[in-house]
Amino acid sequence: MSLALFLLSLSGAPLKADLNWTTKGAAIGLEIATNPGGFLYDIHQLNETVVPTRPGRRATFSVQMLPTFLPFTMAGFSGRFNITKEHGGWPQIEVFGGMDRMLALDYLSGRKVLGLINGADIEDNSVTGLIKGRHYGISTAWSAHPKARVQLAYEISALEVGANFSEPFAIAGSSISSIAVNIEEQFILVGAELFRGDRHYLFTQMGYGLQSSKIMARIVFSGRAWDWGFTVFPEGALVIYPTLGFKFGL
């Protein structure tokens, strides 16, 4: 599944399968095929660190499992580091950042791959390139209530996509021999954290892209070691993505 979606996003070719696709499913596939860079940027953003470091801790490290590493093989690592703790009228201030990379393309680079166009096998083709991303920023959090905090953050999030095919893919009367995407966006993030007891939190966040006016929304149920929830990209191909990540703090 991950390889199929990966080839779809790279080649821009719709995949055919013996499945009863709904009209919505076909529309999603077409949107991914026509805008693979935007789709991959959404996957990259799902790897970003989201929840502020808990009070009393110096740092938090996290990795996202779903849907980034599985099924899309987008492996990433993120960290958040407190500069100052909340005290008096001074908020908690932390810096954060991380990197991610699509392992499927690293594995396929220079190897023969096989795709489908209009239901017919195409000849073996080799692909070289990389897909990697990074993000970093600064975040503040302060108590609005004994059991609630408010977050305000600034983030820069970038993705680099480069893929070259030894033989062009013929699609809708045109051919694609390479895909190159470089996206760098600045975001303003506003969040709210609610303490639910026994080191469990509910965190919600809204993000706004200053260059593209991109909007995203997140809701995360944060536990001792696992964070799970949903991320919404109103203009994205899939719109709603379920998420699952592992974290540990110091």
C-alpha positions in Angstrom: 0.0 0.0 0.0 2.7 2.5 0.9 4.7 1.7 -2.3 1.5 2.1 -4.4 0.7 5.5 -2.8 4.3 6.5 -3.1 4.5 5.8 -6.9 1.1 7.5 -7.3 2.5 10.7 -5.7 5.7 10.6 -7.7 4.4 9.7 -11.1 1.1 11.5 -11.1 -0.4 8.4 -12.7 -3.8 7.2 -11.4 -3.6 3.7 -10.0 -6.0 1.0 -11.1 -7.1 -1.7 -8.8 -9.9 -4.2 -8.6 -11.8 -2.0 -6.1 -15.1 -0.3 -6.2 -13.9 3.3 -6.0 -16.5 5.8 -5.1 -16.7 9.2 -6.8 -15.1 10.8 -3.9 -12.2 8.3 -3.9 -11.6 9.0 -7.6 -11.6 12.7 -6.9 -9.1 12.3 -4.1 -6.8 10.2 -6.4 -7.0 12.8 -9.1 -6.1 15.6 -6.7 -3.1 13.7 -5.4 -2.0 12.9 -9.0 -2.3 16.5 -10.1 -0.7 18.1 -7.0 1.7 15.5 -5.5 3.8 18.3 -4.0 0.9 19.6 -1.9 0.0 16.1 -0.8 3.5 15.3 0.2 3.7 18.6 2.1 0.6 17.6 4.1 2.4 14.3 5.0 5.5 16.2 6.0 3.5 18.5 8.3 2.0 15.4 10.1 5.6 14.7 11.3 5.8 18.0 13.1 6.0 18.3 16.9 2.8 19.8 18.2 2.1 19.5 21.9 4.0 21.9 24.3 6.4 20.4 26.8 4.7 19.6 30.0 5.3 21.9 33.0 8.3 20.7 35.0 10.1 19.1 32.1 13.0 20.4 30.2 12.5 18.7 26.8 10.3 16.4 24.8 11.3 14.1 21.9 8.8 12.6 19.5 8.3 10.4 16.5 5.1 10.0 14.4 4.0 6.5 13.5 0.7 7.0 11.6 0.1 7.9 8.8 3.7 9.2 8.2 6.0 6.3 8.8 3.2 3.8 8.1 2.2 3.6 5.3 4.0 6.5 3.6 7.6 5.7 5.0 8.1 9.3 6.0 10.4 8.9 9.0 11.0 11.8 11.2 12.3 12.9 14.6 11.3 16.1 16.5 12.3 17.8 19.7 11.1 20.6 22.0 13.4 22.4 24.5 12.3 24.7 27.2 14.2 28.0 27.5 12.3 29.3 30.5 9.6 27.8 32.7 6.3 29.6 33.4 6.7 31.7 36.5 4.8 34.7 37.7 3.5 36.5 34.7 6.3 35.1 32.5 5.2 32.3 30.0 6.9 29.0 29.2 9.1 29.6 26.2 10.5 26.8 24.1 12.2 26.2 20.8 11.3 23.2 18.6 12.3 21.6 15.4 12.7 18.3 13.5 13.5 16.6 10.3 11.9 13.9 8.2 12.7 11.9 5.0 10.8 9.5 2.8 12.6 6.1 3.1 10.8 4.5 0.1 12.5 6.9 -2.3 15.9 6.3 -0.7 15.3 2.5 -1.2 14.0 2.9 -4.8 16.6 5.3 -5.9 18.5 3.7 -8.8 16.3 0.6 -8.8 13.8 -0.5 -11.4 10.2 0.4 -10.5 6.9 -0.7 -12.2 3.8 1.5 -12.6 0.4 1.4 -14.1 -1.1 3.9 -16.5 -4.7 3.5 -17.6 -4.7 -0.1 -16.4 -1.7 -1.2 -18.5 1.8 -2.0 -17.3 4.5 0.4 -18.3 8.0 -0.7 -19.0 10.5 -0.9 -16.1 11.8 2.5 -15.1 14.4 3.7 -12.7 14.0 6.7 -10.3 16.5 8.8 -8.4 15.9 11.6 -6.0 14.9 12.4 -2.5 12.0 13.7 -0.4 13.0 15.5 2.8 11.6 18.1 5.1 12.4 20.2 8.1 10.6 22.5 10.6 11.6 24.7 13.4 10.2 27.6 15.5 9.6 29.1 18.9 6.5 28.6 21.1 5.1 30.2 24.2 2.5 28.7 26.6 0.9 30.3 29.7 -1.8 29.3 32.2 -5.2 30.7 31.5 -6.7 28.5 34.3 -5.2 26.0 36.8 -6.1 23.2 34.3 -5.7 25.0 31.0 -2.9 26.6 29.0 -2.8 28.8 25.9 -0.1 28.4 23.2 1.1 30.9 20.6 3.9 29.8 18.2 5.8 30.8 15.1 7.1 28.0 12.8 8.9 27.6 9.5 8.1 24.4 7.7 9.9 23.3 4.5 9.8 20.4 2.1 12.2 19.5 -0.7 11.0 17.0 -3.4 13.2 15.9 -6.3 12.6 12.8 -8.5 14.0 12.0 -11.9 12.9 9.1 -14.1 15.1 7.3 -16.6 12.2 7.1 -19.0 9.4 9.7 -19.0 5.9 8.7 -18.0 3.3 9.5 -20.7 0.2 11.0 -19.0 -2.8 12.5 -20.7 -0.8 13.4 -23.9 2.2 14.8 -22.0 5.3 13.3 -20.4 6.9 13.6 -17.0 10.6 13.0 -16.7 11.1 14.7 -13.3 9.3 16.2 -10.3 10.8 19.1 -8.4 9.1 20.8 -5.5 10.5 23.2 -2.9 8.0 24.6 -0.4 8.9 26.8 2.5 6.0 28.3 4.6 5.8 30.4 7.7 3.0 29.6 10.1 1.3 31.3 13.1 0.0 28.6 15.5 -2.5 29.1 18.2 -3.4 26.3 20.6 -5.2 25.4 23.8 -4.3 22.6 26.3 -6.7 21.2 28.8 -5.5 19.0 31.7 -7.6 15.8 31.9 -5.9 14.2 34.9 -3.2 11.6 35.5 -0.8 13.1 32.9 -3.4 13.1 30.2 -4.2 16.2 28.1 -6.4 17.4 25.3 -4.7 19.8 23.0 -6.2 21.7 20.0 -4.3 23.9 17.6 -5.1 26.1 14.6 -2.4 27.1 12.0 -2.3 29.8 9.4 0.3 30.0 6.6 1.5 33.5 6.0 2.6 33.0 2.4 -0.1 30.7 1.0 -3.0 31.4 3.5 -3.0 27.6 4.2 -5.2 26.6 7.1 -4.8 23.5 9.3 -6.4 22.3 12.5 -5.2 19.7 15.0 -6.7 17.9 17.9 -4.5 15.6 20.0 -5.2 13.4 23.0 -1.9 13.4 24.8 -1.0 10.6 27.2 2.1 9.6 29.1 3.9 8.1 26.0 1.4 8.3 23.1 -0.3 11.1 21.3 -3.2 10.3 19.0 -5.8 12.5 17.3 -6.7 14.1 14.0 -5.2 16.7 11.6 -7.4 18.6 9.2 -6.3 20.3 6.0 -9.5 21.8 4.5 -7.9 22.2 1.1 -5.8 19.0 1.2 -6.4 15.9 -0.8 -7.6 13.7 2.1 -8.7 16.6 4.3 -8.7 14.5 7.6 -5.7 12.4 8.7 -5.8 10.2 11.9 -2.4 10.5 13.7 -0.5 8.5 16.2 2.9 9.4 17.7 5.3 8.2 20.4 7.1 10.7 22.8 9.3 10.8 25.8 10.3 13.7 28.0 13.2 14.7 30.2 
